């Protein structure tokens, strides 16, 4: 948690941006696994509640009355039954004081405050947990199926505006997350070798996050089937000659995230064919550092990378024709079916619960939802100093997609399907880092660089030779 002045300042700015009405920010509750007392899922506070109220405890709601300049932290104090099992905790009044809120009240008062605000705008963010949806229905009479549409656009816009630009103390937290991420990835590199299972390496990687931070920032991806975007670890044994993708990240105790991807040869050394594809992704990844800066649309950075990728794939004979026409037609999406990156912060896909259109785009950068690949862009808006975005180009050989496009003739003028057939057993390559937009350019987050140049990756894997 940051100092209380941080939260006071943030709430003051939020009031100015929203302008009027009653703001209700719901914290999260415990999420038991398979019976009520088995809190297998770790308690993770809602990120926007954390941003403005800072407290991690379950069962809290922050209320800000913009019109009357009134703030209150709502929640019930822990009773003696819970204290016996879990220990003493601060009272809700103490929690409120720690973040500069003068008043607290039991949960029963939330309904009273909402009823008293009848006739005024009650602002809430789109809920993503069913218990909160039920609570909103009880408070405001809005059915869960209607709550996303009823959520406050002024509040959404205000939160996106504030959380998009990272404060120096937030960047420091993300650097801490990157340090844990470095340990996770270098552990994966040391453990990756023929004969061990994906599940074993993935479990060790998760353990690093749990031991140095709060948790993983998302479910770890570790798979020899790199052509599957989100391939979670299976019990499959790592095989010589295969590539394995490790996409993982850490979340710090104060809930800021890292997100990196590395691709490794199971045998410890890349083959020539693997190097040919890997070097294209490496060049695309590094090119972002040259072109991403304030004022540039990230959508333009994405398509600049797509053109570079297309040119290089043409050199290998996998693509052909005019590069501009190929990219315009979406032919590159055969190999690169997702966007270049997304916003990062307290959420690994920062603020995604507020809808990606609101977070990653604006009126001048609406994504083309009709074109395969382009419809998966998560970030296209103009970059600003203090934004943190991911840089994650990839090349994937997806057998089902190859078959589908070949049978339909889609983009046949730009693709060499005969040569593509010989890559169906290749898998995929992705390299990802988190990029901070600076005053005149950008830089990677992370004081220690996770190896990604081919020789550095091979050197990091030599420990088991």
C-alpha positions in Angstrom: 0.0 0.0 0.0 1.2 3.5 -0.8 1.0 6.4 1.6 -2.5 7.7 2.4 -1.9 11.0 0.5 -1.7 9.0 -2.7 -5.3 7.7 -2.2 -6.6 11.1 -1.1 -5.2 12.7 -4.2 -6.5 10.0 -6.5 -10.0 10.2 -5.0 -10.0 14.0 -5.3 -9.0 13.7 -9.0 -11.7 11.1 -9.6 -14.4 13.4 -8.1 -13.3 16.2 -10.5 -13.4 13.9 -13.5 -16.7 12.3 -12.7 -18.3 15.6 -11.7 -21.4 14.6 -9.9 -23.4 11.8 -8.3 -22.5 8.9 -6.0 -19.6 6.7 -6.8 -19.7 3.1 -5.5 -16.5 1.1 -5.9 -17.0 -2.5 -4.9 -14.1 -4.5 -3.4 -14.0 -8.3 -3.8 -15.1 -11.1 -1.5 -13.5 -14.4 -0.8 -14.0 -17.1 -3.5 -14.1 -20.6 -2.0 -13.1 -23.5 -4.1 -15.2 -26.6 -3.5 -16.8 -25.8 -0.1 -17.3 -22.6 1.8 -14.4 -22.9 4.2 -11.9 -24.0 1.6 -10.5 -20.6 0.4 -8.3 -22.3 -2.2 -8.5 -19.3 -4.5 -6.3 -16.5 -3.0 -8.2 -13.4 -2.1 -7.4 -10.8 -4.8 -8.9 -7.3 -4.3 -10.5 -5.5 -7.2 -7.9 -3.4 -8.9 -9.9 -0.1 -9.1 -10.9 -0.4 -5.5 -7.2 -0.9 -4.7 -6.3 2.1 -6.8 -8.6 4.5 -4.8 -8.9 2.8 -1.4 -5.7 0.8 -1.1 -7.1 -1.9 1.3 -6.8 -5.6 0.5 -9.4 -7.0 2.9 -12.5 -8.8 1.6 -16.0 -7.4 2.0 -15.3 -3.7 1.6 -17.0 -1.1 -0.5 -15.8 2.5 -1.1 -18.4 5.2 -1.5 -17.6 8.7 -2.7 -20.4 11.3 -2.7 -19.2 13.8 -5.3 -21.9 16.4 -4.7 -21.5 16.5 -1.0 -17.7 15.9 -0.9 -18.3 12.9 1.4 -16.3 9.6 1.5 -17.0 6.4 3.5 -15.5 3.0 3.7 -18.3 0.4 4.1 -17.7 -3.0 5.7 -18.4 -5.2 8.7 -15.8 -5.7 11.3 -14.4 -9.2 11.8 -16.2 -11.1 14.6 -14.6 -13.3 17.3 -15.4 -16.5 15.4 -13.1 -15.4 12.5 -10.5 -14.0 14.9 -10.1 -17.4 16.5 -9.3 -19.0 13.1 -7.5 -16.2 11.3 -6.2 -13.8 13.9 -7.0 -10.2 14.7 -7.3 -7.6 12.0 -7.7 -3.8 11.9 -11.2 -2.5 12.2 -13.0 -1.0 9.2 -12.5 2.5 10.9 -8.8 1.8 11.1 -8.6 0.7 7.5 -10.4 3.9 6.5 -8.1 6.1 8.4 -5.0 4.5 6.8 -6.1 5.7 3.4 -7.4 9.1 4.5 -11.1 8.3 4.7 -12.7 10.0 7.7 -15.8 7.8 8.0 -16.7 4.1 8.0 -20.0 2.3 8.3 -21.3 -1.3 8.4 -22.4 -3.0 5.2 -26.1 -2.5 6.1 -25.6 1.3 5.5 -24.7 0.8 1.9 -28.4 0.3 1.0 -29.3 3.4 3.0 -26.8 5.5 1.1 -27.9 4.3 -2.2 -31.6 4.9 -1.4 -30.8 8.4 -0.2 -29.1 9.0 -3.5 -32.3 8.2 -5.5 -32.8 10.8 -8.2 -29.0 11.3 -8.6 -26.6 9.3 -10.7 -25.1 6.3 -8.9 -21.9 5.4 -10.7 -20.5 1.9 -10.6 -18.0 -0.1 -12.8 -19.0 -3.2 -14.8 -19.0 -6.1 -12.4 -17.3 -9.3 -13.2 -18.1 -11.5 -10.2 -21.5 -13.0 -9.6 -21.7 -12.1 -5.9 -21.2 -8.4 -6.7 -23.8 -8.6 -9.5 -26.3 -9.9 -6.9 -25.3 -7.2 -4.5 -25.9 -4.5 -7.2 -29.3 -6.0 -8.0 -30.3 -5.9 -4.3 -29.0 -2.3 -4.0 -30.2 -0.8 -7.3 -32.7 -3.2 -8.7 -30.7 -3.7 -11.9 -30.7 -7.3 -13.2 -27.2 -8.8 -13.7 -27.8 -9.1 -17.4 -28.3 -5.4 -17.7 -25.5 -4.2 -15.4 -22.7 -3.9 -18.0 -24.9 -1.6 -20.0 -25.9 0.3 -16.9 -22.4 0.9 -15.7 -21.2 4.5 -15.6 -19.3 5.7 -18.7 -18.2 8.8 -16.9 -16.7 6.7 -14.2 -15.2 4.2 -16.7 -13.5 7.0 -18.6 -12.2 8.6 -15.5 -10.7 5.4 -14.2 -9.1 4.6 -17.6 -7.7 8.1 -17.8 -6.1 7.9 -14.4 -4.9 4.3 -14.3 -3.5 4.4 -17.8 -0.7 6.8 -16.9 1.5 5.2 -14.3 2.9 7.2 -11.4 6.6 6.8 -10.5 5.8 4.6 -7.5 3.7 2.4 -9.7 6.6 2.0 -12.1 8.8 1.0 -9.2 6.3 -1.7 -8.2 6.3 -3.0 -11.8 10.1 -3.1 -11.7 9.7 -5.3 -8.6 7.3 -7.5 -10.5 9.8 -7.7 -13.4 12.5 -8.9 -11.0 10.3 -11.8 -9.9 9.5 -12.4 -13.5 13.2 -12.6 -14.3 13.6 -15.3 -11.6 10.6 -17.2 -13.0 11.9 -17.2 -16.6 15.5 -18.0 -15.8 14.2 -20.9 -13.6 12.3 -22.2 -16.6 15.4 -22.0 -18.8 17.5 -23.9 -16.3 14.8 -26.7 -15.9 13.9 -27.1 -19.6 15.4 -30.2 -20.9 14.3 -33.5 -22.5 12.5 -35.9 -20.1 10.9 -33.5 -17.7 7.2 -32.7 -17.9 5.6 -29.4 -18.8 3.7 -29.6 -15.6 6.9 -29.9 -13.5 8.5 -26.8 -15.0 5.2 -24.8 -14.9 4.8 -25.7 -11.2 8.3 -24.6 -10.3 7.7 -21.3 -12.2 4.5 -20.7 -10.2 6.3 -21.4 -7.0 8.8 -18.6 -7.7 5.9 -16.1 -8.0 4.2 -17.4 -4.9 7.4 -17.3 -2.8 8.6 -13.8 -3.9 5.3 -12.0 -4.5 1.6 -12.3 -4.0 0.8 -14.8 -6.9 1.2 -15.3 -10.6 -0.3 -12.4 -12.6 -2.1 -14.9 -14.8 -2.2 -18.7 -15.4 1.3 -19.7 -16.5 1.6 -20.8 -20.2 4.3 -23.4 -20.7 3.9 -25.7 -23.7 5.6 -27.5 -26.5 2.5 -26.6 -28.5 3.5 -23.0 -28.9 1.1 -22.6 -31.8 -1.7 -22.6 -29.1 -1.8 -19.1 -27.8 -2.8 -20.0 -24.2 -1.3 -23.5 -23.8 -1.2 -24.3 -20.1 1.3 -26.9 -18.8 0.2 -30.5 -19.5 1.7 -33.8 -18.3 3.5 -34.2 -21.7 7.2 -35.0 -21.5 9.5 -32.5 -23.1 10.9 -33.9 -26.3 14.3 -33.3 -28.0 14.1 -31.0 -31.0 10.9 -29.2 -29.9 10.4 -25.6 -29.0 8.7 -24.7 -25.8 7.0 -21.3 -25.0 7.0 -20.0 -21.5 4.6 -17.0 -21.0 4.4 -16.1 -17.3 4.4 -13.2 -14.9 4.4 -12.2 -11.3 2.2 -10.0 -9.1 3.8 -8.2 -6.3 2.5 -8.0 -2.7 1.1 -4.6 -3.7 -0.5 -6.1 -6.8 1.4 -4.8 -9.8 2.2 -7.2 -12.6 4.8 -8.4 -15.0 4.2 -10.3 -18.2 7.0 -11.8 -20.3 7.4 -14.6 -22.9 10.4 -16.6 -23.9 10.8 -19.4 -26.4 13.4 -22.1 -25.8 14.7 -25.2 -27.6 14.1 -28.2 -25.4 17.5 -29.7 -26.5 19.3 -26.5 -25.4 20.2 -25.4 -28.9 18.1 -24.0 -31.8 18.1 -25.8 -35.1 18.7 -23.7 -38.2 15.0 -23.8 -39.2 14.0 -22.7 -35.7 16.6 -19.9 -35.8 15.2 -18.6 -39.1 11.7 -18.1 -37.6 13.0 -17.0 -34.2 15.2 -14.3 -35.7 12.1 -12.7 -37.4 10.2 -12.5 -34.1 13.4 -11.2 -32.4 13.7 -8.4 -35.1 10.0 -7.5 -34.7 10.3 -7.4 -30.9 13.3 -5.1 -31.0 11.8 -2.9 -33.7 9.1 -1.7 -31.2 11.9 0.1 -29.3 12.6 2.2 -32.4 9.1 3.3 -33.2 7.0 3.4 -30.0 6.9 6.9 -28.4 4.4 9.5 -27.2 2.0 10.5 -29.9 2.3 7.4 -32.0 -0.7 5.1 -32.3 0.1 1.6 -31.0 -2.1 0.4 -33.8 0.5 1.9 -36.2 3.3 0.2 -34.3 1.4 -3.1 -34.6 1.1 -2.8 -38.4 4.7 -1.6 -38.8 5.7 -4.9 -37.1 3.3 -6.8 -39.4 5.0 -5.3 -42.5 8.5 -6.2 -41.2 7.3 -9.7 -40.4 5.8 -10.1 -43.9 9.0 -8.9 -45.6 11.0 -11.4 -43.6 8.6 -14.3 -44.2 8.8 -13.5 -47.9 12.5 -14.0 -47.8 11.9 -17.5 -46.5 9.3 -18.2 -49.2 6.4 -18.6 -46.8 4.7 -15.4 -48.0 4.7 -13.6 -51.4 3.3 -10.6 -53.2 3.1 -6.9 -52.3 3.7 -6.4 -48.6 1.2 -3.6 -48.2 -1.5 -5.5 -50.0 -0.8 -8.6 -48.0 -1.0 -6.8 -44.6 -4.2 -5.0 -45.8 -5.8 -8.3 -46.6 -4.7 -9.8 -43.3 -2.5 -12.5 -44.8 0.1 -12.0 -42.0 -2.5 -13.2 -39.5 -1.9 -16.7 -40.7 1.3 -16.4 -38.6 0.4 -13.6 -36.2 -3.3 -13.8 -35.3 -3.2 -11.5 -32.2 -2.3 -7.9 -31.4 1.2 -6.6 -30.6 0.3 -5.9 -27.0 -2.0 -4.7 -24.3 -1.9 -2.2 -21.4 -0.2 -3.4 -18.2 -0.5 -2.3 -14.6 -2.4 -3.8 -11.6 -4.1 -6.2 -14.1 -2.0 -8.1 -16.5 -4.5 -7.0 -19.1 -5.0 -3.7 -17.4 -8.6 -2.6 -16.8 -9.9 -5.3 -19.1 -13.1 -5.5 -17.0 -13.9 -2.0 -18.2 -14.1 -3.3 -21.8 -11.1 -3.4 -24.1 -12.7 -0.9 -26.4 -12.7 1.7 -23.6 -9.1 0.9 -22.4 -7.1 0.3 -25.6 -8.9 2.4 -28.2 -10.5 5.8 -28.7 -12.6 7.4 -31.5 -9.7 7.5 -34.0 -8.4 3.9 -33.3 -11.4 1.6 -33.3 -10.3 -1.9 -34.2 -11.5 -3.7 -37.3 -13.7 -6.4 -35.7 -14.4 -8.0 -39.0 -10.9 -9.1 -40.0 -9.3 -12.1 -38.5 -6.2 -11.1 -36.5 -7.1 -7.4 -36.5 -10.2 -8.2 -34.4 -7.9 -9.4 -31.6 -6.0 -6.1 -31.2 -6.2 -5.1 -27.5 -4.3 -1.8 -27.8 -4.4 0.8 -30.6 -4.6 4.3 -29.0 -2.0 7.0 -29.1 0.8 6.4 -26.6 1.4 8.8 -23.8 4.3 9.1 -21.4 3.8 6.8 -18.4 1.8 4.1 -20.4 3.1 0.6 -19.9 2.3 -1.8 -22.8 3.4 -5.3 -23.8 5.6 -5.9 -26.9 4.8 -9.5 -27.9 5.1 -10.4 -31.5 4.9 -14.1 -32.4 4.9 -16.5 -35.4 2.8 -19.6 -35.1 2.1 -22.5 -37.4 -1.4 -23.7 -36.6 -2.3 -26.8 -38.6 -6.0 -26.3 -38.4 -5.7 -22.7 -39.6 -3.4 -23.7 -42.5 -5.9 -26.4 -43.6 -8.9 -24.0 -43.2 -7.3 -21.2 -45.3 -5.9 -23.6 -47.9 -9.3 -25.2 -48.4 -11.1 -21.9 -48.7 -8.3 -20.2 -50.8 -8.2 -17.3 -48.3 -5.2 -15.0 -49.0 -3.8 -17.7 -51.4 -2.1 -15.0 -53.5 0.1 -14.1 -50.5 0.8 -17.5 -48.9 2.9 -20.5 -50.0 0.6 -23.3 -48.7 2.9 -26.1 -50.1 5.8 -24.8 -47.9 3.5 -24.2 -45.0 2.6 -27.9 -45.0 6.2 -28.6 -44.0 5.9 -26.4 -40.9 2.9 -28.0 -39.3 5.1 -29.7 -36.7 6.9 -26.5 -35.9 4.9 -25.0 -33.0 5.4 -21.3 -32.4 7.7 -18.6 -31.3 6.8 -15.6 -29.1 9.0 -13.0 -27.4 7.3 -10.6 -25.0 8.5 -7.8 -22.7 6.8 -4.9 -20.9 7.5 -1.5 -22.3 7.3 1.9 -20.5 6.6 4.9 -22.7 9.1 7.7 -21.8 9.2 11.4 -22.6 11.0 10.8 -26.0 10.7 7.0 -26.6 10.3 3.9 -24.6 12.3 1.3 -22.6 11.8 -2.1 -21.2 10.6 -2.6 -17.7 13.0 -4.8 -15.7 16.5 -4.0 -14.4 17.7 -7.6 -15.3 17.0 -8.6 -18.9 15.6 -12.0 -19.3 17.7 -13.7 -22.0 16.1 -13.6 -25.4 18.8 -13.3 -28.1 19.4 -16.9 -29.3 23.0 -17.3 -28.0 21.9 -15.9 -24.6 19.0 -18.3 -24.3 21.3 -21.2 -25.2 23.9 -20.0 -22.7 21.2 -19.8 -19.9 20.2 -23.4 -20.6 23.7 -24.8 -20.4 23.5 -25.5 -16.7 22.1 -29.0 -17.3 24.6 -30.0 -20.0 
